Amino acid sequence: MDRRTFLAGAAASAAAATLLQSGVAQAADAGLAVQPPAGFVPLSMPGRVVRVKKSGCLEANGIYPKPDDAKAMLERAMTELTGKGDLVAAVKEFLHPQDKVCVKVNGIALQNMTTNKELVLPFVEAMIAAGVQPSNITLLEAYSGWMAATRITPRNVPAGVQLVSHGKNDATMNWRNISSLGRRTKFARSLTEATALVTFGLIKDHSQHGYTGALKTTTHGTVLNPEEFHELHGSPQIAVLAAQDIVRSRMRLCVIDGFKLMAHGGPLWKQPQYVVPHEAVYVSTDPVALDSIGWDLVEKARAGFGLKSLKDENREPAYIRYAEQFGVGIADPKKITLRDVTL
């Protein structure tokens, strides 16, 4: 380990220790946390993950999932997680008709590897069938081009559902000082005006942070200045953002679009030779558990390609472990329950 690597790691550890001692101190602008609708207790199952696999679920182009397969995999994953009989009943375990829901999607790698409409749209339709008003559903991405890459458009969402790109300037909250990181930030209006958050992430290598899944899709996709939280490979920055009351009080469910896996070259679509079919959908209320599993999958795929581990490349996603320490979820594989289903 060279001196620069050692100092960076020491700085990250010091920052994490400070945060742990302060209980991930919240900023002074109280009132941004939310409560579920009166009398409603959303299902929360820390450490529990369901994975549904189906061979041949990708279209012949190897890029998009088959619509019927994607919906069937989502429904089975949701019913396995909740014990309910169908997708709509399962959604009711997480969302109430009075909720205002922000759905965060991921289109940064453009149309070759995004959270696919074939997975997102059935969930949106199920929310409406569960009683959530279409006008209270917002699909969020940072830029309009990234949203377009998901192939979700005003024409294929139910009437009233909003598609929003915050463009790093659409916020109504005051700046939040995060003194332990020496930074301040704002979260997008679509999140702070919501009462519930559902994240659709991917399984991808990230050139700076090592891994990008549920946590980073949520944090860096909803703050207006993500570039200020990149140093030290996002560790503990991503964990600190995920631990903010704005995020934690709204997070209801995470879905991972695992139809493909990117082992190297992320987060953009620059080295497709390292992208492989994975043909799976994951669901959990625990973004940390999902990312712990995803990180391991990427490491195994990297080994299969003869690539160095993320640790050896000095971009290990240690923020996933920090997120556990900050109470966001479970990172320890020994404490995670993974339920596997094959269709």
C-alpha positions as CSV (number, residue, x, y, z in Angstrom):
1,M,0.0,0.0,0.0
2,D,1.5,3.4,-1.0
3,R,1.4,6.5,1.3
4,R,-1.5,8.1,-0.6
5,T,-3.6,5.0,-0.3
6,F,-2.9,4.7,3.4
7,L,-3.7,8.3,4.1
8,A,-7.0,8.1,2.1
9,G,-8.0,5.0,4.0
10,A,-7.1,6.6,7.4
11,A,-9.1,9.7,6.5
12,A,-12.1,7.6,5.7
13,S,-11.8,5.6,8.9
14,A,-11.5,8.8,10.9
15,A,-14.6,10.3,9.3
16,A,-16.5,7.1,10.0
17,A,-15.4,7.0,13.6
18,T,-16.5,10.6,14.1
19,L,-19.9,9.8,12.6
20,L,-20.3,6.7,14.7
21,Q,-19.5,8.6,17.9
22,S,-22.1,11.3,17.0
23,G,-24.7,8.7,15.8
24,V,-24.5,10.1,12.3
25,A,-25.5,13.5,13.6
26,Q,-28.5,15.0,11.8
27,A,-28.4,18.6,10.5
28,A,-30.1,21.4,12.3
29,D,-32.9,21.7,9.6
30,A,-35.3,19.4,11.4
31,G,-38.6,18.6,10.0
32,L,-37.5,16.8,6.8
33,A,-38.1,13.4,8.1
34,V,-41.6,11.9,7.4
35,Q,-43.9,9.5,9.0
36,P,-46.1,6.9,7.1
37,P,-49.8,7.7,6.9
38,A,-51.6,7.4,10.2
39,G,-52.2,3.8,11.3
40,F,-49.9,2.3,8.5
41,V,-46.8,0.4,9.4
42,P,-44.8,-0.5,6.2
43,L,-43.2,-3.9,6.2
44,S,-39.5,-3.8,7.1
45,M,-37.3,-6.9,6.9
46,P,-33.7,-6.0,7.5
47,G,-31.3,-8.5,6.1
48,R,-33.9,-10.4,4.1
49,V,-33.5,-10.6,0.3
50,V,-35.4,-12.5,-2.3
51,R,-33.9,-13.4,-5.7
52,V,-35.9,-14.8,-8.6
53,K,-34.0,-16.2,-11.6
54,K,-35.3,-17.3,-14.9
55,S,-33.1,-18.6,-17.7
56,G,-33.9,-17.2,-21.1
57,C,-35.7,-14.1,-19.8
58,L,-33.7,-11.7,-22.0
59,E,-34.8,-10.8,-25.5
60,A,-32.7,-12.0,-28.5
61,N,-30.7,-8.7,-28.4
62,G,-29.4,-9.6,-24.9
63,I,-30.2,-6.1,-23.7
64,Y,-33.9,-6.0,-22.6
65,P,-35.9,-8.5,-20.6
66,K,-39.0,-10.1,-22.1
67,P,-42.0,-8.1,-20.7
68,D,-44.0,-11.2,-19.5
69,D,-40.9,-12.7,-17.8
70,A,-39.9,-9.4,-16.1
71,K,-43.4,-9.0,-14.6
72,A,-43.6,-12.6,-13.5
73,M,-40.2,-12.4,-11.9
74,L,-41.1,-9.2,-10.1
75,E,-44.4,-10.6,-8.8
76,R,-42.8,-13.8,-7.6
77,A,-40.1,-11.9,-5.8
78,M,-42.6,-9.6,-4.1
79,T,-44.9,-12.4,-3.1
80,E,-42.0,-14.4,-1.7
81,L,-40.8,-11.4,0.3
82,T,-44.3,-10.6,1.7
83,G,-46.1,-13.9,1.8
84,K,-49.0,-12.3,-0.1
85,G,-50.8,-13.9,-3.0
86,D,-50.2,-11.4,-5.8
87,L,-48.2,-8.3,-6.8
88,V,-50.9,-5.8,-5.8
89,A,-51.4,-7.3,-2.4
90,A,-47.6,-7.4,-1.9
91,V,-47.3,-3.7,-2.8
92,K,-49.9,-2.8,-0.2
93,E,-47.4,-4.1,2.5
94,F,-45.1,-1.2,1.6
95,L,-47.3,1.6,0.3
96,H,-50.5,3.2,1.5
97,P,-53.1,4.9,-0.7
98,Q,-52.3,8.2,0.9
99,D,-48.6,8.0,0.2
100,K,-46.8,10.2,-2.3
101,V,-44.2,7.9,-3.9
102,C,-40.8,8.8,-5.4
103,V,-39.5,6.0,-7.6
104,K,-35.8,6.4,-8.4
105,V,-34.6,4.7,-11.6
106,N,-31.1,4.5,-13.0
107,G,-30.3,5.3,-16.7
108,I,-26.8,6.6,-16.5
109,A,-25.4,3.8,-18.8
110,L,-28.0,4.7,-21.3
111,Q,-30.2,2.2,-23.1
112,N,-27.7,-0.7,-23.0
113,M,-27.9,-1.1,-19.2
114,T,-30.7,0.7,-17.3
115,T,-33.4,-0.2,-15.0
116,N,-35.7,-1.5,-17.6
117,K,-39.3,-0.3,-18.2
118,E,-40.4,-3.9,-18.4
119,L,-39.7,-4.1,-14.6
120,V,-40.6,-0.6,-13.5
121,L,-43.9,-0.2,-15.3
122,P,-45.6,-3.3,-13.8
123,F,-44.7,-2.0,-10.3
124,V,-46.2,1.4,-11.2
125,E,-49.4,-0.2,-12.3
126,A,-49.5,-2.3,-9.2
127,M,-49.1,0.8,-7.0
128,I,-52.1,2.3,-8.7
129,A,-54.1,-0.9,-8.3
130,A,-53.2,-0.8,-4.6
131,G,-54.8,2.6,-4.3
132,V,-52.0,5.1,-4.8
133,Q,-53.1,8.0,-6.9
134,P,-51.2,8.3,-10.2
135,S,-50.7,12.1,-9.5
136,N,-48.9,11.0,-6.3
137,I,-46.3,8.9,-8.2
138,T,-43.1,10.5,-9.5
139,L,-40.4,8.6,-11.4
140,L,-37.1,10.4,-10.8
141,E,-33.8,10.5,-12.6
142,A,-31.1,13.2,-12.6
143,Y,-31.3,14.1,-16.4
144,S,-33.9,13.7,-19.1
145,G,-31.5,11.7,-21.3
146,W,-31.0,9.2,-18.5
147,M,-34.7,8.9,-18.0
148,A,-35.2,8.5,-21.8
149,A,-32.7,5.6,-21.7
150,T,-35.0,3.6,-19.5
151,R,-37.6,3.8,-22.3
152,I,-40.1,5.0,-19.7
153,T,-42.0,7.9,-21.4
154,P,-45.1,10.0,-20.7
155,R,-46.8,7.8,-23.3
156,N,-46.3,4.5,-21.6
157,V,-46.9,5.4,-18.0
158,P,-50.5,5.6,-16.6
159,A,-52.1,9.0,-17.0
160,G,-51.1,11.3,-14.1
161,V,-47.8,9.7,-13.3
162,Q,-45.0,12.3,-13.4
163,L,-41.6,11.8,-14.9
164,V,-39.1,14.3,-13.4
165,S,-35.4,15.0,-14.1
166,H,-34.0,17.2,-11.3
167,G,-31.1,18.4,-13.4
168,K,-29.1,19.2,-10.2
169,N,-31.2,22.3,-9.6
170,D,-34.7,21.2,-8.5
171,A,-34.9,21.4,-4.7
172,T,-37.0,23.4,-2.2
173,M,-35.1,22.5,1.0
174,N,-32.4,24.6,2.5
175,W,-28.8,23.6,2.2
176,R,-28.1,20.8,4.7
177,N,-24.7,21.0,6.4
178,I,-23.0,17.7,6.9
179,S,-20.2,19.0,9.1
180,S,-18.4,15.6,9.6
181,L,-17.8,15.5,5.8
182,G,-17.2,19.2,5.5
183,R,-19.9,19.3,2.8
184,R,-23.4,20.5,2.4
185,T,-26.2,19.3,0.1
186,K,-29.8,19.4,-1.0
187,F,-32.0,16.5,-1.9
188,A,-34.3,16.8,-5.0
189,R,-37.8,18.2,-4.5
190,S,-39.3,14.9,-5.8
191,L,-37.8,13.1,-2.8
192,T,-38.4,15.7,-0.1
193,E,-42.1,16.2,-1.2
194,A,-42.7,12.4,-1.2
195,T,-43.6,10.3,1.8
196,A,-42.2,7.0,0.4
197,L,-39.2,6.0,-1.7
198,V,-38.8,3.0,-3.9
199,T,-35.4,2.5,-5.6
200,F,-34.7,0.5,-8.8
201,G,-31.0,-0.2,-8.9
202,L,-28.6,-2.3,-11.0
203,I,-25.6,-4.6,-10.4
204,K,-22.6,-2.7,-11.6
205,D,-19.0,-2.0,-11.2
206,H,-18.2,1.7,-10.6
207,S,-14.8,3.2,-11.6
208,Q,-14.6,5.4,-8.5
209,H,-16.8,3.8,-5.8
210,G,-16.2,0.1,-6.7
211,Y,-19.9,-0.8,-6.8
212,T,-23.1,0.9,-7.6
213,G,-26.4,-0.7,-6.6
214,A,-29.3,0.3,-4.3
215,L,-27.4,2.7,-2.0
216,K,-25.6,4.8,-4.6
217,T,-28.5,4.9,-7.0
218,T,-30.5,6.4,-4.1
219,T,-28.0,8.9,-2.7
220,H,-26.1,10.2,-5.7
221,G,-29.2,10.1,-7.8
222,T,-31.2,12.4,-5.5
223,V,-28.7,15.0,-4.2
224,L,-28.0,18.0,-6.3
225,N,-24.2,18.0,-5.9
226,P,-23.1,14.3,-6.1
227,E,-19.7,15.3,-7.4
228,E,-18.9,16.6,-3.9
229,F,-19.3,13.1,-2.4
230,H,-16.9,11.2,-4.6
231,E,-13.6,11.4,-2.7
232,L,-12.3,8.4,-0.8
233,H,-14.2,6.2,-3.2
234,G,-17.5,7.3,-1.6
235,S,-16.6,5.8,1.7
236,P,-18.1,6.8,4.1
237,Q,-19.9,9.5,2.0
238,I,-22.5,7.3,0.4
239,A,-23.3,5.7,3.7
240,V,-23.6,9.1,5.4
241,L,-26.1,10.3,2.7
242,A,-28.0,7.1,3.0
243,A,-28.2,7.5,6.8
244,Q,-29.8,11.0,6.5
245,D,-33.4,11.2,7.9
246,I,-34.6,12.4,4.5
247,V,-33.7,9.1,2.9
248,R,-34.2,6.7,5.8
249,S,-37.7,7.9,6.8
250,R,-38.9,7.4,3.2
251,M,-37.2,4.2,2.1
252,R,-39.8,1.5,1.7
253,L,-38.5,-0.9,-0.9
254,C,-35.5,-1.6,-3.1
255,V,-35.7,-3.6,-6.4
256,I,-32.6,-4.7,-8.2
257,D,-32.8,-5.1,-12.0
258,G,-30.3,-8.0,-12.3
259,F,-31.0,-9.0,-15.8
260,K,-27.4,-8.2,-16.6
261,L,-24.3,-7.7,-14.5
262,M,-21.4,-5.3,-15.2
263,A,-18.1,-6.6,-13.8
264,H,-15.9,-3.8,-15.0
265,G,-15.9,-0.5,-16.8
266,G,-18.9,1.1,-15.0
267,P,-20.9,3.1,-14.4
268,L,-21.1,4.0,-18.1
269,W,-21.4,1.6,-21.0
270,K,-17.7,1.7,-22.1
271,Q,-16.5,-1.9,-21.9
272,P,-19.4,-4.1,-22.8
273,Q,-17.1,-7.1,-23.0
274,Y,-17.4,-7.2,-19.2
275,V,-21.2,-7.2,-19.1
276,V,-22.8,-10.7,-18.7
277,P,-26.3,-12.0,-18.5
278,H,-27.5,-12.5,-14.9
279,E,-31.2,-13.0,-15.5
280,A,-32.4,-12.2,-12.0
281,V,-34.6,-9.8,-10.0
282,Y,-34.0,-9.0,-6.4
283,V,-36.2,-7.3,-3.8
284,S,-35.6,-6.2,-0.2
285,T,-36.4,-3.5,2.2
286,D,-32.7,-3.4,3.0
287,P,-30.4,-1.6,0.5
288,V,-27.3,-2.6,2.4
289,A,-28.0,-6.3,2.2
290,L,-28.7,-6.0,-1.5
291,D,-25.4,-4.1,-2.1
292,S,-23.5,-6.6,0.0
293,I,-24.8,-9.4,-2.2
294,G,-24.2,-7.4,-5.4
295,W,-20.6,-6.5,-4.4
296,D,-19.9,-10.2,-4.0
297,L,-21.4,-11.0,-7.4
298,V,-19.3,-8.4,-9.1
299,E,-16.1,-9.7,-7.4
300,K,-16.9,-13.2,-8.5
301,A,-17.5,-12.0,-12.1
302,R,-14.3,-10.0,-12.0
303,A,-12.4,-13.1,-11.0
304,G,-14.0,-15.0,-13.8
305,F,-12.6,-12.4,-16.2
306,G,-9.1,-12.6,-14.6
307,L,-9.4,-9.1,-13.3
308,K,-8.1,-7.8,-10.0
309,S,-10.4,-7.6,-7.0
310,L,-11.8,-4.2,-6.2
311,K,-9.7,-4.1,-3.1
312,D,-6.5,-4.7,-5.1
313,E,-7.6,-1.9,-7.4
314,N,-8.0,0.4,-4.4
315,R,-11.7,1.0,-4.9
316,E,-13.3,-1.4,-2.5
317,P,-16.9,-0.2,-1.7
318,A,-16.3,0.0,2.0
319,Y,-19.2,2.4,2.2
320,I,-21.5,-0.7,2.3
321,R,-19.9,-1.8,5.6
322,Y,-20.1,1.8,7.0
323,A,-23.8,1.8,6.1
324,E,-24.4,-1.1,8.4
325,Q,-22.5,0.6,11.2
326,F,-24.7,3.7,10.7
327,G,-27.9,1.6,11.0
328,V,-29.0,1.7,7.4
329,G,-29.1,-2.1,6.9
330,I,-27.2,-5.4,7.2
331,A,-23.9,-5.9,5.4
332,D,-22.6,-9.0,7.2
333,P,-23.2,-11.9,4.8
334,K,-23.7,-14.2,7.8
335,K,-26.7,-12.1,8.9
336,I,-28.3,-11.9,5.5
337,T,-31.0,-14.3,4.5
338,L,-31.2,-14.9,0.7
339,R,-34.2,-16.7,-0.6
340,D,-33.6,-18.1,-4.0
341,V,-36.4,-19.0,-6.5
342,T,-36.0,-20.3,-10.0
343,L,-38.9,-20.0,-12.5
